[in-house]
């Protein structure tokens, strides 16, 4: 634990963004209390792809090395249309890794606790004051020099302060599951690749196949919201195996899990800060998962806001948050826009989508504020 700087932060939300900012602050001398409304700390979702931007943050907070044995680097991101390969992309050597969300979450929890963060479960923040306080569901009011809203798309920190926002929903949604890999049952093939299987005819059914480690496979099954059979949970095995027969063994495993179908949405706020409040992650910039950067931008902004708040004098902190948003926002806004466009057009099915421009967010290093070159 670092020497105290005499300042205190209250963080709402025990997901990737909340744990990252809490750890980064504690390592800079803040006392930090993190509130998770659930009865336990756990990750929502199934698997995840992390890129250079978020991996650099993990290195900076000491959470990278513990993840290495629990994750992997696939050789290629392969895109197939009706099981015919359209492209294989390796991102010109840009660092990326795949893993389960649970493994990432547990590693971040360990980093937070090791840094001295006071993590409280069954503790819900129901409102916040820009002057520097949060109110809990219990009625307790807690003072803070900095308040972080990392409490998701239904953020009460955000909504209690009437942040102006625009929310749009996509025509598609997704069911995310972790299943056994069963490589030996899938037959010949490059099954260590991330493979984006697209079928647009006779119906839209997409399977994103993401190996996370030697044993676990992340399946993201996309179907239009209006397709009641495609969006059913548990998944309708007959419907999915008819569209993707080559994935029968892992679809058989997927059909055993109830899962949850979620529609895509994008939330754009007019501003991310108000007084001593800063919003990060889905509370501030929820996005479609097309570029796999929801968690990446959340963790990047979590790290940079911790740095900005620490570097500012306490009296100047509200202005420092405004300046932080001005520095960091463009890259997140552009990622939101591109992800929403891909989701709306379904153009990722064409392959070769990860151009240097589309990888801009992934190429950003939040710890140095530098953009690395690829291509």
Rosetta blueprint (number, residue, H / E / L):
1 X L
2 X L
3 X L
4 X L
5 X L
6 X L
7 X L
8 X E
9 X E
10 X E
11 X E
12 X E
13 X L
14 X L
15 X L
16 X H
17 X H
18 X H
19 X H
20 X H
21 X H
22 X H
23 X H
24 X H
25 X H
26 X H
27 X L
28 X L
29 X L
30 X L
31 X E
32 X E
33 X E
34 X E
35 X E
36 X E
37 X L
38 X L
39 X L
40 X L
41 X L
42 X L
43 X L
44 X L
45 X L
46 X L
47 X E
48 X E
49 X E
50 X E
51 X E
52 X H
53 X H
54 X H
55 X H
56 X H
57 X H
58 X H
59 X H
60 X H
61 X L
62 X L
63 X L
64 X L
65 X H
66 X H
67 X H
68 X H
69 X L
70 X L
71 X L
72 X E
73 X L
74 X L
75 X L
76 X L
77 X E
78 X E
79 X E
80 X E
81 X E
82 X L
83 X L
84 X E
85 X E
86 X E
87 X E
88 X E
89 X E
90 X L
91 X H
92 X H
93 X H
94 X L
95 X L
96 X E
97 X E
98 X E
99 X E
100 X E
101 X H
102 X H
103 X H
104 X H
105 X H
106 X H
107 X H
108 X H
109 X H
110 X H
111 X H
112 X H
113 X H
114 X H
115 X L
116 X L
117 X L
118 X E
119 X E
120 X E
121 X E
122 X L
123 X L
124 X L
125 X E
126 X E
127 X E
128 X E
129 X E
130 X L
131 X L
132 X L
133 X E
134 X E
135 X E
136 X E
137 X L
138 X L
139 X L
140 X L
141 X E
142 X E
143 X E
144 X L
145 X L
146 X E
147 X E
148 X E
149 X E
150 X L
151 X L
152 X L
153 X L
154 X L
155 X L
156 X H
157 X H
158 X H
159 X H
160 X L
161 X L
162 X L
163 X L
164 X L
165 X E
166 X E
167 X E
168 X E
169 X E
170 X E
171 X E
172 X E
173 X E
174 X E
175 X E
176 X E
177 X E
178 X E
179 X E
180 X E
181 X L
182 X L
183 X H
184 X H
185 X H
186 X L
187 X L
188 X L
189 X L
190 X L
191 X L
192 X L
193 X L
194 X E
195 X E
196 X E
197 X E
198 X E
199 X E
200 X L
201 X L
202 X L
203 X L
204 X L
205 X E
206 X E
207 X E
208 X E
209 X E
210 X E
211 X E
212 X L
213 X L
214 X L
215 X L
216 X E
217 X E
218 X E
219 X E
220 X E
221 X E
222 X E
223 X E
224 X E
225 X L
226 X L
227 X L
228 X L
229 X L
230 X L
231 X L
232 X L
233 X L
234 X L
235 X L
236 X L
237 X H
238 X H
239 X H
240 X H
241 X H
242 X H
243 X H
244 X L
245 X H
246 X H
247 X H
248 X H
249 X H
250 X H
251 X H
252 X H
253 X H
254 X H
255 X L
256 X L
257 X L
258 X L
259 X L
260 X L
261 X E
262 X E
263 X E
264 X E
265 X E
266 X E
267 X E
268 X E
269 X E
270 X L
271 X L
272 X L
273 X E
274 X E
275 X L
276 X L
277 X E
278 X E
279 X E
280 X L
281 X L
282 X H
283 X H
284 X H
285 X H
286 X L
287 X L
288 X L
289 X L
290 X L
291 X L
292 X L
293 X L
294 X H
295 X H
296 X H
297 X H
298 X H
299 X H
300 X H
301 X H
302 X H
303 X H
304 X H
305 X H
306 X H
307 X H
308 X H
309 X H
310 X H
311 X H
312 X L
313 X L
314 X H
315 X H
316 X H
317 X H
318 X H
319 X H
320 X H
321 X H
322 X H
323 X H
324 X H
325 X H
326 X H
327 X H
328 X H
329 X H
330 X H
331 X H
332 X H
333 X H
334 X H
335 X H
336 X H
337 X H
338 X H
339 X H
340 X H
341 X H
342 X H
343 X H
344 X H
345 X H
346 X L
347 X H
348 X H
349 X H
350 X H
351 X L
352 X L
353 X L
354 X L
355 X L
356 X L
357 X L
358 X L
359 X L
360 X H
361 X H
362 X H
363 X H
364 X E
365 X E
366 X L
367 X L
368 X L
369 X L
370 X E
371 X E
372 X L
373 X L
374 X L
375 X L
